[in-house]
Amino acid sequence: MVETTVVYEGGLHTVATHGPSGSSITTDAPKDNQGKGEAFSPTDLVGAALGACTLTLIGIVAERRGIDIKGATLRVVKEMAAKPERRIAALRMELTMPPGIPVELRSVFVAAAEGCPVKQSLRSDIEMPLHINW
């Protein structure tokens, strides 16, 4: 169990503090929803969580196999829907892996990405395609 404390700072800003480490993240409402866009929005954090989770799982697989993927980059593009309710409609991911990944291991990395607990926790009607540049 992990505890996070979120404090409303006013002006549509919050500060979320991670209990175990004490590190914090500031959020702001996005410009298209009454905010100033001065920090991650809460839905931006969902996209960031998906990207970080995906790379972490791929990193676990890579480390187990002695493969260095330092520098791998995952770009997440969040798309919002307005109707019937405001929600995340898509989290489109583009992963660029460093050169030298053996072709025979690519499916192992894809399976790791698909097993990301964040992805498995999100609504099934959110589009989450993953394009990988090998």
N, C-alpha and C positions, 0 to 999 in steps of 0.2 A: 504494500500500500504506500502511495506517495501523496503527500499533501501539498497543495498549492494554495496560497492565499492571494486573493485579488482585491485590490482597494480602488474604489472610484475616486479619482483625483479632481473631478469636475471638468467641464469643457469637453466631455465625451472621451476623456483620457482615463486609462486604468494602468495600474502597475501590478503585474502578477509575479509573485515571489515563490520560487521553488524551495520547499521546505528543507530537503536534505542538503542542498548546496548553498542556499541563500542567494543564488543568482536571480536576476529579475529581468523582465521584459515589459516594455511600455507599449501600450496600444492607443490608437486613435481611431475614431470612426473615419471611413473613407470620404473623400470629397463628394462622391455621388450619393452619400447618405448622411448629410448634415455635418460631417467632420471636416478637418483641415488636411487630412492625409499626412500628418506629421510623423507617423510611425506605422508599423504593421497594424492592419485592422484585425479583428478577431478571425475573420474568414481568411485573411492572408496567412495567419498562423496555421490554419488547417493545411493550406498548400505547403507551407514550410515544413510542417510536421510530416506530411506525406513524402516530400523530397528527402528530408533527413532520415526518415525511417527506411526508405528504399535504398539509399546509399549505405546506411549502416548495415542492413541485411546483406547487401552485396559485399561490403567490406568484411563481414564475418566469414562469408564463404571464401573470399580471396585470401584472408589471413590463414584460414585452415589449410589452404592449398599452397601457401607460400608465395602468393602472387601479390605484387605491389600495385595497388590501384591509386596511389597518391596522385592527386590532380584530377581525378574523375569529377565531372561536373554534371549536375542535374538541374535543368531549368524547368520551373513549373509556371504555367500560365493558367491563372484562375479566371473562369468566366462565371458571371452571376446571371441568374434568372430573376425576373421581377414578378412573374405570374406563374402559378396561382399565388405563390408567396415568394418573398425575397429569400433566395437560398443559393448555394453553390450549385451550378449546373455542370461544370466541367473543371477538371484539373488535368491539363494536358502536360505531359512530361517529355522532355528531351534529354536523354542521358548521353554524354560523350565520355567514352572510356579511353584510357591511355592506350597507346599502341602495344601490340604484343600479346593480347589476350588470345590464348589458343582457341581455335574454332570449335574444338570438341568440348570446351567448357562453357561456351556461350549459353547453352540451354540451362545450365546449372545457375548461372547468374540471373537469367530471366525468371526461373522458378523462385529464386530467393526474393527478387523484386515483387513477384506476385504474392508472396507470403507475408508481406509487410503488414504488421498488426494494425497500423493506421488505416491502410487500404481496406483491410478486412472489417474495420469498424465503421466505415462510412456507408451511407445509403447506396443501394445497388443501382439507383437511377442517376448517380453522378458519373459522368463519363470520365474515365481515368486512363486514356491511352498512353502507352509508353513507347517512344521511338528511341532506338539505341543506335548511336554512331560508334561503330567498332573501329 
